[in-house]
């Protein structure tokens, strides 16, 4: 793979990866999948329970940012 005229030889901060298969929990709706990822991040950072709730509360902002408000109660299709 060549990027910006140079061979890509590994991971770096100037690139990202998008998975071709999604990693959502099919039993959770869009909103709860976002809250789950926020909760994992907060727990990994060993935040207090109120900080965990604050991190999960960001789900509303993320839903709006990603334009998912109309489908936030939808569940992933298989």
C-alpha positions in Angstrom: 0.0 0.0 0.0 1.3 3.4 -0.9 0.0 6.6 0.9 1.2 10.0 0.0 3.9 8.5 -2.2 5.4 6.4 0.6 4.9 2.7 1.4 2.8 2.0 4.5 4.6 -0.4 6.7 2.5 -0.4 9.9 0.2 1.5 12.2 0.7 5.2 12.8 -1.2 8.2 14.2 -1.8 9.7 10.7 -4.1 6.8 9.5 -7.1 4.9 10.7 -8.8 1.6 10.1 -12.5 1.0 9.3 -13.7 -2.5 9.9 -15.7 -4.1 7.1 -17.8 -6.0 9.6 -19.5 -4.1 12.3 -18.9 -4.7 15.9 -22.3 -3.9 17.4 -24.3 -5.9 19.9 -27.4 -7.0 18.0 -29.5 -7.1 21.1 -28.8 -3.4 21.9 -30.2 -0.5 19.9 -28.0 2.3 18.4 -28.2 4.4 21.5 -27.3 1.6 23.9 -24.4 0.4 21.7 -23.0 4.0 21.9 -23.5 4.1 25.7 -21.8 0.6 26.0 -18.7 1.8 24.2 -18.5 5.0 26.4 -19.0 2.8 29.5 -16.1 0.6 28.5 -13.8 3.5 27.9 -14.7 5.1 31.3 -14.2 1.8 33.1 -10.9 1.2 31.3 -9.8 4.6 32.6 -11.0 3.7 36.1 -13.3 6.6 36.5 -15.6 7.1 39.4 -19.3 6.0 39.0 -20.4 9.6 38.5 -17.7 10.1 35.8 -18.9 6.9 34.1 -22.4 8.2 34.0 -21.1 11.6 32.6 -19.2 9.7 29.9 -22.3 7.6 29.1 -24.3 10.9 29.0 -22.2 12.0 26.1 -24.2 9.4 24.0 -26.8 12.0 23.3 -24.2 14.4 21.8 -22.7 11.5 19.8 -26.0 10.4 18.4 -26.7 14.0 17.3 -23.1 14.5 15.9 -23.4 11.3 13.8 -26.9 12.2 12.6 -28.5 9.1 14.2 -31.3 10.7 16.2 -34.0 9.3 13.8 -32.7 5.7 14.2 -31.3 5.7 17.8 -33.9 3.1 18.8 -33.1 0.8 15.9 -31.3 -2.5 16.4 -28.5 -3.7 14.0 -29.6 -6.0 11.2 -27.8 -9.3 10.7 
